[in-house]
Amino acid sequence: MTTVIIQSNSEKKTRLLMQLAEELGLSAQTQEVKDLDTIDVARGIGRKATNEELINYLNKDLDEEAIPLDKAFSKYTQ
């Protein structure tokens, strides 16, 4: 079995793709895709994340300033 994921922001194009799949005798479904958040990563999202989703998730906070380790664990080392 092969799974194909297509992202579309056009309802018309999505509808046409669904019609084509039906005409070809393929099973097809639509679903909304949301950006991964920390809860999704911790609990799982019910499917394997795509490489693009993982890269976007891991790169989203690259501009944030890192917290020094001694500050991050200060309340545990007293």
C-alpha positions in Angstrom: 0.0 0.0 0.0 1.2 3.5 -0.7 0.0 6.6 1.1 0.2 10.0 -0.6 -0.1 13.2 1.4 -1.0 16.4 -0.5 -1.3 19.8 1.1 -3.7 22.2 -0.4 -5.1 25.6 0.6 -7.7 25.5 -2.1 -11.1 23.8 -1.4 -11.7 23.5 -5.1 -8.5 21.7 -5.8 -9.0 19.4 -2.8 -12.5 18.6 -4.1 -11.1 17.9 -7.6 -8.4 15.6 -6.1 -11.0 13.7 -4.1 -13.2 13.3 -7.3 -10.1 12.0 -9.2 -9.3 9.5 -6.5 -12.9 8.3 -6.5 -12.9 7.9 -10.3 -9.7 5.9 -10.0 -11.1 3.6 -7.3 -8.8 4.8 -4.6 -9.7 5.4 -1.0 -9.1 9.0 0.0 -9.7 11.2 3.0 -9.1 14.7 4.0 -8.0 16.0 7.4 -6.8 19.3 8.8 -3.1 19.4 9.6 -1.9 21.6 12.5 1.5 22.6 13.5 3.0 20.2 16.1 3.2 21.5 19.6 4.9 20.2 22.8 1.9 18.2 23.8 1.7 16.5 20.4 5.3 15.5 20.6 5.0 14.2 24.2 1.8 12.3 23.8 2.1 11.3 20.1 -0.2 12.5 17.3 -1.7 9.2 16.3 0.5 8.9 13.3 4.2 9.2 12.3 5.1 12.8 11.9 6.5 13.8 8.5 10.1 15.0 8.2 8.8 18.5 7.3 6.6 18.6 10.5 9.6 17.5 12.6 11.9 20.0 11.0 9.4 22.8 11.5 8.9 21.8 15.1 12.6 21.6 15.9 13.4 24.9 14.2 10.6 27.0 15.5 12.5 28.3 18.6 16.0 28.6 17.2 15.9 32.4 17.8 15.1 32.0 21.5 17.9 32.7 24.0 19.1 29.6 25.8 18.7 29.3 29.6 22.0 28.6 31.4 22.0 25.1 33.0 22.8 26.5 36.5 19.8 28.8 36.3 17.5 26.1 34.9 18.3 23.6 37.7 18.9 26.1 40.5 15.8 25.2 42.5 16.9 21.5 42.5 20.4 22.2 43.7 19.8 24.2 46.8 
